[in-house]
Amino acid sequence: MLSGSVGSQDANKVYRDMAVNNFAANVQLLADYVNELYMKAVAYDRSHSGKSKPVYRDIPGLSEIGRYLVEN
């Protein structure tokens, strides 16, 4: 039994180390996906707003999200 728990502890350490070492890359990947979704939502809003002002322009801070997501 002892050897089985030691093996799982080693595996947990490997997984933990992988998560810590890849955290920055994973956060950047998430930011890229959120930015892509934001850009699609803005394009949809613009295409359906006609000659009126797009809705995302009326929500404080929302027009800045794209800039925040691509900053390093």
HELIX and SHEET records of a PDB file:
HELIX    1   1 LEU A    2  ASN A   21  1                                  20    
HELIX    2   2 PHE A   23  SER A   49  1                                  27    
HELIX    3   3 VAL A   55  ASP A   58  5                                   4    
HELIX    4   4 LEU A   62  GLU A   64  5                                   3    
HELIX    5   5 ILE A   65  VAL A   70  1                                   6    
END                                                                             
